[in-house]
């Protein structure tokens, strides 16, 4: 007998600010098994208990060594066999990753909730972003070599192809759409990871997950698709749906969803 599992990923751009807006209470209206949140900008103990009414069995969190930056957390409602924060990838201790392991039927699954670095501020951060990308892929490949199925969610901070942002030509020399960043995403896919949204919606245009706060970008849908759910190839037949909740407000990003049937 198959069961459906629903995964949510959202860069909230400050979890305490989102709590004040009551912008996560919609979670209570649906059966959601996993919620990956990026850019909490908080310590783990500062994550409000009022963000939604449901009490999840597990809260896995990571926090930046510098207060008020980055931060991720992952709520789950299934028995876990391992949880961690991938210090071999997040070497600057910026609170960028949550890792959990769990088993569904015959599948040993690892879910990685990641807030990838932004490379726009200066050259050093772009270099770090690319190094982070490479360390992360190696980490995933090591997990696959152990027989694990992989789910990756989060803010990758890069739009993969021209279809994934409103103004590709104007941004081709901007970090977030640089050839080397996009080439890494090609490498990820070539190593056997599926962009679940594009798998379900291969040629659909004007689907974005982030909009600048400037120039009324969201109302005009001048955005970027930089938030992703990837799964390893062995989960391909388990993909039921993948979509974007563009009407959910509260952040400059919107939530994205993955549904698996296992």
Secondary structure, DSSP 4 states (H G I P E B T S, - for coil): ---EEEEEEEE-S-HHHHHHTTTTGGGGGS--SEEEEE---S-GGGS-TTS-SS--SEEEEE--SSTTS--EEEEE-S--SEEE--TTTSTT----EEEEEEEETTEEEEEEEEEPPP-SS-HHHHHHHHHHHHHHHHHHHHHHHTT-EEEEEEE-S---SGGGBTTTGGGTTSTTS-HHHHHHHHHHHHTTEEEHHHHHSTT--S--SEE-SSTTTTTTT-EE--EEEEEEGGGGGGEEEEEEETT--SSSB-EEEEEEE-
